[in-house]
Amino acid sequence: YYVKPTNESCILTNTNYDGIEFCSAISENNLFATQYHPEKSGEKGLSIYKNWAIKHNLI
């Protein structure tokens, strides 16, 4: 299962899984959403959240 954005300009990343390519992250204005759990990837995954917060002057 995956969501297909109607506005493709908000697509941040795509993922290919078993030959199926789908949008795995979107970013638009102050909205950031993923179809996976970055925090489960340790420091690299947590840096995704940190970089987003820095970009939006939250930290």
N, C-alpha and C positions, 0 to 999 in steps of 0.2 A: 504494500500500500504506500502511495506517495501522493502529495498534493502538487498540482500543476498550476503555477501562478498565471493569472490572466494578464498581468502586466510583466512582460519579460524583462523590462529594464531594471526591475528590482532584484533579479537573480544575481546572487553573489558567487555561488559555486554550484557545479553539477557533479554528480557521481555516477559512475558506471558500475552496476552490480549485475553480474551474470548476463552481460550483454544488453541490459536495460539502462539507458541514461535518464536521469531524473534530477530535478532541482533539489539540492540538499541544504541550501541556505539562501536566505533573502536578507536584504538590507535596504531600508527606505526611510529617510528622515531619522527619527529616533527609534525605529523598529528594527530589531535584529532577531531572526528566528532560524532554527535549524531543525532538520529531521533526523537528528542524531544527538548524542549526549557528549559535548566537548569535554565536560568535567570528568568523564570516565577515561580520558586520554592522558591523565596526569598533568604535568607542568605545561606541555604544549597545548593541551586542550583548554586549560585555565587561562593561558595567555590570549586565547581568542576573546574571552570575556573581558579581560583586562584591557586589551587594545581597543575594544568597542567603547568601554567606559572612558578611556583616555580621549578617544576621538570626540566624544560628546561632553567633555569637560566634567565628568562625574567624579573623577578622582585626580 
